[in-house]
Amino acid sequence: MKRSTRRRQVHPSVIGPHEAFRLVSFLLGGAAQPDDGEPEVYQADVTVALSLLPLVRGELDELETGLLQMARSVVCLRRTRGERDQVSRNLDSE
């Protein structure tokens, strides 16, 4: 299990860096409205959100790597099945 997954399980109410960045971005840009009683976005919030960008990039890199590995596995699996099916068709035709 990856360290980030363990960390999230230990503190399930703590949002991830990408979630915090998006939240500040949405609130600041007007795409989301603050809940009742929630303070407005301050300069410190923007600074913290910007400081999270390296973590966000790291998470996206991990997601990309995982997706690429899964895609390669699917292609290999399909290729293997296709070759096996071709052999079966060749044997059936003999």
N, CA, C and O atoms as a GROMACS GRO file, in nm:
protein
  376
    1MET      N    1   0.085  -0.118   0.000
    1MET     CA    2   0.000   0.000   0.000
    1MET      C    3   0.090   0.124   0.000
    1MET      O    4   0.187   0.131   0.075
    2LYS      N    5   0.056   0.220  -0.084
    2LYS     CA    6   0.137   0.340  -0.095
    2LYS      C    7   0.121   0.429   0.029
    2LYS      O    8   0.020   0.425   0.099
    3ARG      N    9   0.224   0.507   0.053
    3ARG     CA   10   0.227   0.595   0.170
    3ARG      C   11   0.109   0.691   0.170
    3ARG      O   12   0.048   0.714   0.274
    4SER      N   13   0.075   0.750   0.052
    4SER     CA   14  -0.034   0.846   0.047
    4SER      C   15  -0.168   0.781   0.082
    4SER      O   16  -0.253   0.844   0.144
    5THR      N   17  -0.186   0.656   0.043
    5THR     CA   18  -0.308   0.584   0.075
    5THR      C   19  -0.316   0.559   0.224
    5THR      O   20  -0.421   0.577   0.285
    6ARG      N   21  -0.206   0.519   0.284
    6ARG     CA   22  -0.204   0.497   0.429
    6ARG      C   23  -0.234   0.627   0.502
    6ARG      O   24  -0.310   0.628   0.599
    7ARG      N   25  -0.175   0.737   0.456
    7ARG     CA   26  -0.196   0.866   0.523
    7ARG      C   27  -0.343   0.904   0.518
    7ARG      O   28  -0.396   0.954   0.617
    8ARG      N   29  -0.410   0.882   0.404
    8ARG     CA   30  -0.551   0.918   0.390
    8ARG      C   31  -0.637   0.831   0.481
    8ARG      O   32  -0.736   0.878   0.536
    9GLN      N   33  -0.599   0.703   0.498
    9GLN     CA   34  -0.676   0.615   0.585
    9GLN      C   35  -0.661   0.653   0.731
    9GLN      O   36  -0.753   0.633   0.810
   10VAL      N   37  -0.547   0.708   0.766
   10VAL     CA   38  -0.525   0.750   0.904
   10VAL      C   39  -0.607   0.874   0.936
   10VAL      O   40  -0.660   0.889   1.047
   11HIS      N   41  -0.617   0.965   0.837
   11HIS     CA   42  -0.691   1.091   0.854
   11HIS      C   43  -0.795   1.105   0.743
   11HIS      O   44  -0.776   1.185   0.652
   12PRO      N   45  -0.904   1.028   0.748
   12PRO     CA   46  -1.000   1.028   0.638
   12PRO      C   47  -1.068   1.162   0.616
   12PRO      O   48  -1.119   1.187   0.506
   13SER      N   49  -1.070   1.249   0.717
   13SER     CA   50  -1.136   1.379   0.698
   13SER      C   51  -1.043   1.484   0.637
   13SER      O   52  -1.088   1.594   0.605
   14VAL      N   53  -0.916   1.451   0.621
   14VAL     CA   54  -0.820   1.544   0.562
   14VAL      C   55  -0.828   1.532   0.411
   14VAL      O   56  -0.813   1.423   0.356
   15ILE      N   57  -0.852   1.644   0.344
   15ILE     CA   58  -0.860   1.638   0.198
   15ILE      C   59  -0.720   1.634   0.137
   15ILE      O   60  -0.624   1.680   0.197
   16GLY      N   61  -0.712   1.578   0.020
   16GLY     CA   62  -0.584   1.566  -0.051
   16GLY      C   63  -0.542   1.700  -0.111
   16GLY      O   64  -0.624   1.792  -0.121
   17PRO      N   65  -0.416   1.710  -0.151
   17PRO     CA   66  -0.366   1.836  -0.209
   17PRO      C   67  -0.446   1.882  -0.330
   17PRO      O   68  -0.474   2.001  -0.344
   18HIS      N   69  -0.483   1.789  -0.419
   18HIS     CA   70  -0.558   1.831  -0.538
   18HIS      C   71  -0.697   1.883  -0.501
   18HIS      O   72  -0.748   1.975  -0.564
   19GLU      N   73  -0.758   1.822  -0.398
   19GLU     CA   74  -0.889   1.867  -0.354
   19GLU      C   75  -0.881   2.007  -0.294
   19GLU      O   76  -0.967   2.091  -0.319
   20ALA      N   77  -0.778   2.032  -0.214
   20ALA     CA   78  -0.761   2.164  -0.152
   20ALA      C   79  -0.734   2.270  -0.259
   20ALA      O   80  -0.790   2.380  -0.253
   21PHE      N   81  -0.650   2.236  -0.357
   21PHE     CA   82  -0.620   2.330  -0.464
   21PHE      C   83  -0.746   2.364  -0.543
   21PHE      O   84  -0.773   2.481  -0.571
   22ARG      N   85  -0.823   2.261  -0.579
   22ARG     CA   86  -0.946   2.284  -0.654
   22ARG      C   87  -1.046   2.366  -0.575
   22ARG      O   88  -1.110   2.456  -0.629
   23LEU      N   89  -1.059   2.337  -0.447
   23LEU     CA   90  -1.154   2.409  -0.364
   23LEU      C   91  -1.121   2.558  -0.359
   23LEU      O   92  -1.209   2.643  -0.378
   24VAL      N   93  -0.994   2.590  -0.334
   24VAL     CA   94  -0.954   2.731  -0.329
   24VAL      C   95  -0.973   2.795  -0.466
   24VAL      O   96  -1.020   2.908  -0.475
   25SER      N   97  -0.937   2.724  -0.571
   25SER     CA   98  -0.954   2.777  -0.707
   25SER      C   99  -1.100   2.805  -0.738
   25SER      O  100  -1.133   2.911  -0.790
   26PHE      N  101  -1.187   2.711  -0.705
   26PHE     CA  102  -1.330   2.728  -0.732
   26PHE      C  103  -1.388   2.843  -0.651
   26PHE      O  104  -1.464   2.924  -0.703
   27LEU      N  105  -1.352   2.849  -0.523
   27LEU     CA  106  -1.405   2.956  -0.439
   27LEU      C  107  -1.354   3.093  -0.486
   27LEU      O  108  -1.431   3.189  -0.492
   28LEU      N  109  -1.228   3.100  -0.518
   28LEU     CA  110  -1.169   3.227  -0.561
   28LEU      C  111  -1.223   3.270  -0.697
   28LEU      O  112  -1.247   3.388  -0.720
   29GLY      N  113  -1.242   3.173  -0.786
   29GLY     CA  114  -1.290   3.204  -0.920
   29GLY      C  115  -1.440   3.219  -0.932
   29GLY      O  116  -1.491   3.258  -1.037
   30GLY      N  117  -1.513   3.188  -0.826
   30GLY     CA  118  -1.658   3.202  -0.828
   30GLY      C  119  -1.732   3.080  -0.880
   30GLY      O  120  -1.855   3.083  -0.890
   31ALA      N  121  -1.662   2.973  -0.912
   31ALA     CA  122  -1.727   2.851  -0.960
   31ALA      C  123  -1.799   2.780  -0.846
   31ALA      O  124  -1.889   2.700  -0.869
   32ALA      N  125  -1.759   2.808  -0.723
   32ALA     CA  126  -1.824   2.753  -0.603
   32ALA      C  127  -1.849   2.868  -0.507
   32ALA      O  128  -1.775   2.966  -0.502
   33GLN      N  129  -1.954   2.853  -0.431
   33GLN     CA  130  -1.988   2.954  -0.330
   33GLN      C  131  -1.957   2.898  -0.191
   33GLN      O  132  -1.979   2.780  -0.164
   34PRO      N  133  -1.906   2.985  -0.103
   34PRO     CA  134  -1.878   2.936   0.033
   34PRO      C  135  -2.007   2.897   0.104
   34PRO      O  136  -2.113   2.955   0.081
   35ASP      N  137  -1.996   2.797   0.191
   35ASP     CA  138  -2.110   2.758   0.273
   35ASP      C  139  -2.141   2.869   0.372
   35ASP      O  140  -2.058   2.956   0.397
   36ASP      N  141  -2.261   2.865   0.429
   36ASP     CA  142  -2.299   2.965   0.530
   36ASP      C  143  -2.200   2.962   0.645
   36ASP      O  144  -2.170   2.856   0.700
   37GLY      N  145  -2.151   3.078   0.682
   37GLY     CA  146  -2.057   3.090   0.792
   37GLY      C  147  -1.913   3.059   0.756
   37GLY      O  148  -1.824   3.074   0.839
   38GLU      N  149  -1.889   3.017   0.633
   38GLU     CA  150  -1.753   2.986   0.589
   38GLU      C  151  -1.683   3.117   0.552
   38GLU      O  152  -1.741   3.200   0.482
   39PRO      N  153  -1.560   3.135   0.598
   39PRO     CA  154  -1.491   3.261   0.567
   39PRO      C  155  -1.454   3.269   0.418
   39PRO      O  156  -1.445   3.168   0.349
   40GLU      N  157  -1.432   3.391   0.372
   40GLU     CA  158  -1.391   3.410   0.233
   40GLU      C  159  -1.248   3.359   0.214
   40GLU      O  160  -1.178   3.331   0.311
   41VAL      N  161  -1.207   3.349   0.090
   41VAL     CA  162  -1.073   3.303   0.059
   41VAL      C  163  -0.975   3.418   0.083
   41VAL      O  164  -0.993   3.528   0.030
   42TYR      N  165  -0.873   3.392   0.163
   42TYR     CA  166  -0.774   3.493   0.195
   42TYR      C  167  -0.647   3.468   0.114
   42TYR      O  168  -0.630   3.362   0.054
   43GLN      N  169  -0.559   3.567   0.115
   43GLN     CA  170  -0.432   3.555   0.043
   43GLN      C  171  -0.352   3.434   0.093
   43GLN      O  172  -0.286   3.366   0.015
   44ALA      N  173  -0.359   3.408   0.223
   44ALA     CA  174  -0.287   3.293   0.280
   44ALA      C  175  -0.340   3.162   0.221
   44ALA      O  176  -0.264   3.068   0.199
   45ASP      N  177  -0.472   3.156   0.196
   45ASP     CA  178  -0.530   3.036   0.136
   45ASP      C  179  -0.475   3.014  -0.004
   45ASP      O  180  -0.444   2.901  -0.043
   46VAL      N  181  -0.461   3.121  -0.080
   46VAL     CA  182  -0.407   3.112  -0.215
   46VAL      C  183  -0.261   3.070  -0.210
   46VAL      O  184  -0.217   2.986  -0.289
   47THR      N  185  -0.186   3.125  -0.117
   47THR     CA  186  -0.045   3.089  -0.103
   47THR      C  187  -0.029   2.941  -0.068
   47THR      O  188   0.056   2.872  -0.125
   48VAL      N  189  -0.110   2.894   0.023
   48VAL     CA  190  -0.105   2.752   0.060
   48VAL      C  191  -0.145   2.664  -0.058
   48VAL      O  192  -0.081   2.562  -0.084
   49ALA      N  193  -0.249   2.704  -0.130
   49ALA     CA  194  -0.292   2.627  -0.247
   49ALA      C  195  -0.179   2.619  -0.350
   49ALA      O  196  -0.154   2.512  -0.406
   50LEU      N  197  -0.112   2.729  -0.374
   50LEU     CA  198  -0.001   2.729  -0.468
   50LEU      C  199   0.115   2.643  -0.419
   50LEU      O  200   0.184   2.580  -0.499
   51SER      N  201   0.135   2.640  -0.289
   51SER     CA  202   0.244   2.558  -0.234
   51SER      C  203   0.213   2.408  -0.246
   51SER      O  204   0.304   2.325  -0.237
   52LEU      N  205   0.086   2.374  -0.266
   52LEU     CA  206   0.046   2.233  -0.281
   52LEU      C  207   0.065   2.182  -0.424
   52LEU      O  208   0.056   2.061  -0.448
   53LEU      N  209   0.089   2.271  -0.518
   53LEU     CA  210   0.101   2.229  -0.657
   53LEU      C  211   0.204   2.120  -0.682
   53LEU      O  212   0.176   2.028  -0.759
   54PRO      N  213   0.322   2.123  -0.620
   54PRO     CA  214   0.416   2.011  -0.642
   54PRO      C  215   0.358   1.877  -0.599
   54PRO      O  216   0.383   1.775  -0.664
   55LEU      N  217   0.282   1.875  -0.491
   55LEU     CA  218   0.217   1.750  -0.447
   55LEU      C  219   0.110   1.707  -0.546
   55LEU      O  220   0.094   1.589  -0.575
   56VAL      N  221   0.035   1.805  -0.597
   56VAL     CA  222  -0.069   1.776  -0.696
   56VAL      C  223  -0.006   1.716  -0.821
   56VAL      O  224  -0.055   1.617  -0.874
   57ARG      N  225   0.104   1.775  -0.867
   57ARG     CA  226   0.173   1.722  -0.985
   57ARG      C  227   0.223   1.580  -0.959
   57ARG      O  228   0.216   1.494  -1.047
   58GLY      N  229   0.274   1.556  -0.839
   58GLY     CA  230   0.320   1.422  -0.803
   58GLY      C  231   0.207   1.321  -0.806
   58GLY      O  232   0.224   1.210  -0.856
   59GLU      N  233   0.090   1.359  -0.753
   59GLU     CA  234  -0.025   1.269  -0.754
   59GLU      C  235  -0.069   1.240  -0.898
   59GLU      O  236  -0.100   1.126  -0.932
   60LEU      N  237  -0.071   1.344  -0.981
   60LEU     CA  238  -0.110   1.325  -1.121
   60LEU      C  239  -0.010   1.236  -1.195
   60LEU      O  240  -0.049   1.154  -1.278
   61ASP      N  241   0.118   1.252  -1.164
   61ASP     CA  242   0.219   1.165  -1.225
   61ASP      C  243   0.196   1.020  -1.186
   61ASP      O  244   0.208   0.930  -1.270
   62GLU      N  245   0.162   0.996  -1.059
   62GLU     CA  246   0.134   0.859  -1.013
   62GLU      C  247   0.010   0.804  -1.084
   62GLU      O  248   0.008   0.688  -1.125
   63LEU      N  249  -0.094   0.887  -1.097
   63LEU     CA  250  -0.215   0.843  -1.166
   63LEU      C  251  -0.186   0.810  -1.312
   63LEU      O  252  -0.234   0.710  -1.365
   64GLU      N  253  -0.108   0.896  -1.377
   64GLU     CA  254  -0.073   0.873  -1.517
   64GLU      C  255   0.006   0.743  -1.532
   64GLU      O  256  -0.021   0.663  -1.622
   65THR      N  257   0.103   0.722  -1.445
   65THR     CA  258   0.184   0.601  -1.452
   65THR      C  259   0.097   0.477  -1.433
   65THR      O  260   0.111   0.379  -1.507
   66GLY      N  261   0.009   0.480  -1.336
   66GLY     CA  262  -0.080   0.367  -1.312
   66GLY      C  263  -0.172   0.340  -1.430
   66GLY      O  264  -0.192   0.225  -1.468
   67LEU      N  265  -0.227   0.446  -1.488
   67LEU     CA  266  -0.317   0.429  -1.602
   67LEU      C  267  -0.242   0.374  -1.723
   67LEU      O  268  -0.294   0.288  -1.794
   68LEU      N  269  -0.121   0.422  -1.746
   68LEU     CA  270  -0.041   0.371  -1.857
   68LEU      C  271  -0.008   0.223  -1.838
   68LEU      O  272  -0.015   0.145  -1.933
   69GLN      N  273   0.026   0.184  -1.716
   69GLN     CA  274   0.055   0.043  -1.689
   69GLN      C  275  -0.068  -0.043  -1.711
   69GLN      O  276  -0.059  -0.152  -1.768
   70MET      N  277  -0.185   0.006  -1.666
   70MET     CA  278  -0.308  -0.071  -1.688
   70MET      C  279  -0.340  -0.081  -1.836
   70MET      O  280  -0.382  -0.187  -1.883
   71ALA      N  281  -0.321   0.028  -1.910
   71ALA     CA  282  -0.348   0.025  -2.054
   71ALA      C  283  -0.256  -0.074  -2.124
   71ALA      O  284  -0.300  -0.149  -2.211
   72ARG      N  285  -0.130  -0.076  -2.086
   72ARG     CA  286  -0.036  -0.172  -2.146
   72ARG      C  287  -0.078  -0.315  -2.114
   72ARG      O  288  -0.069  -0.403  -2.200
   73SER      N  289  -0.123  -0.338  -1.993
   73SER     CA  290  -0.167  -0.473  -1.955
   73SER      C  291  -0.287  -0.516  -2.038
   73SER      O  292  -0.295  -0.631  -2.081
   74VAL      N  293  -0.379  -0.424  -2.060
   74VAL     CA  294  -0.498  -0.456  -2.139
   74VAL      C  295  -0.459  -0.488  -2.283
   74VAL      O  296  -0.509  -0.584  -2.341
   75VAL      N  297  -0.369  -0.408  -2.339
   75VAL     CA  298  -0.324  -0.433  -2.476
   75VAL      C  299  -0.254  -0.568  -2.485
   75VAL      O  300  -0.281  -0.645  -2.578
   76CYS      N  301  -0.167  -0.599  -2.390
   76CYS     CA  302  -0.098  -0.728  -2.390
   76CYS      C  303  -0.196  -0.843  -2.375
   76CYS      O  304  -0.184  -0.945  -2.442
   77LEU      N  305  -0.294  -0.826  -2.288
   77LEU     CA  306  -0.394  -0.930  -2.265
   77LEU      C  307  -0.475  -0.953  -2.392
   77LEU      O  308  -0.499  -1.068  -2.431
   78ARG      N  309  -0.517  -0.845  -2.456
   78ARG     CA  310  -0.595  -0.859  -2.579
   78ARG      C  311  -0.511  -0.923  -2.689
   78ARG      O  312  -0.560  -1.006  -2.765
   79ARG      N  313  -0.384  -0.883  -2.696
   79ARG     CA  314  -0.295  -0.940  -2.798
   79ARG      C  315  -0.278  -1.089  -2.773
   79ARG      O  316  -0.283  -1.168  -2.868
   80THR      N  317  -0.259  -1.128  -2.648
   80THR     CA  318  -0.244  -1.270  -2.614
   80THR      C  319  -0.370  -1.347  -2.648
   80THR      O  320  -0.364  -1.456  -2.705
   81ARG      N  321  -0.487  -1.290  -2.613
   81ARG     CA  322  -0.614  -1.357  -2.645
   81ARG      C  323  -0.632  -1.368  -2.796
   81ARG      O  324  -0.676  -1.471  -2.847
   82GLY      N  325  -0.598  -1.260  -2.867
   82GLY     CA  326  -0.610  -1.262  -3.012
   82GLY      C  327  -0.522  -1.366  -3.076
   82GLY      O  328  -0.565  -1.434  -3.169
   83GLU      N  329  -0.401  -1.381  -3.028
   83GLU     CA  330  -0.309  -1.483  -3.081
   83GLU      C  331  -0.362  -1.622  -3.051
   83GLU      O  332  -0.355  -1.712  -3.135
   84ARG      N  333  -0.415  -1.640  -2.931
   84ARG     CA  334  -0.470  -1.769  -2.891
   84ARG      C  335  -0.592  -1.803  -2.977
   84ARG      O  336  -0.609  -1.917  -3.020
   85ASP      N  337  -0.677  -1.701  -3.002
   85ASP     CA  338  -0.794  -1.723  -3.086
   85ASP      C  339  -0.754  -1.758  -3.229
   85ASP      O  340  -0.816  -1.842  -3.293
   86GLN      N  341  -0.649  -1.693  -3.278
   86GLN     CA  342  -0.601  -1.720  -3.414
   86GLN      C  343  -0.550  -1.864  -3.424
   86GLN      O  344  -0.576  -1.933  -3.522
   87VAL      N  345  -0.476  -1.908  -3.323
   87VAL     CA  346  -0.426  -2.047  -3.321
   87VAL      C  347  -0.544  -2.144  -3.320
   87VAL      O  348  -0.542  -2.245  -3.391
   88SER      N  349  -0.647  -2.114  -3.242
   88SER     CA  350  -0.764  -2.200  -3.235
   88SER      C  351  -0.834  -2.206  -3.370
   88SER      O  352  -0.875  -2.313  -3.414
   89ARG      N  353  -0.847  -2.091  -3.436
   89ARG     CA  354  -0.911  -2.090  -3.568
   89ARG      C  355  -0.829  -2.170  -3.669
   89ARG      O  356  -0.884  -2.243  -3.751
   90ASN      N  357  -0.696  -2.156  -3.661
   90ASN     CA  358  -0.611  -2.232  -3.752
   90ASN      C  359  -0.624  -2.382  -3.729
   90ASN      O  360  -0.628  -2.460  -3.824
   91LEU      N  361  -0.631  -2.423  -3.604
   91LEU     CA  362  -0.645  -2.565  -3.573
   91LEU      C  363  -0.780  -2.617  -3.617
   91LEU      O  364  -0.790  -2.730  -3.667
   92ASP      N  365  -0.884  -2.535  -3.600
   92ASP     CA  366  -1.018  -2.576  -3.641
   92ASP      C  367  -1.029  -2.592  -3.792
   92ASP      O  368  -1.103  -2.677  -3.840
   93SER      N  369  -0.957  -2.511  -3.864
   93SER     CA  370  -0.965  -2.516  -4.010
   93SER      C  371  -0.886  -2.631  -4.069
   93SER      O  372  -0.906  -2.665  -4.186
   94GLU      N  373  -0.799  -2.691  -3.993
   94GLU     CA  374  -0.718  -2.803  -4.044
   94GLU      C  375  -0.792  -2.932  -4.050
   94GLU      O  376  -0.736  -3.034  -4.091
   0.00000   0.00000   0.00000
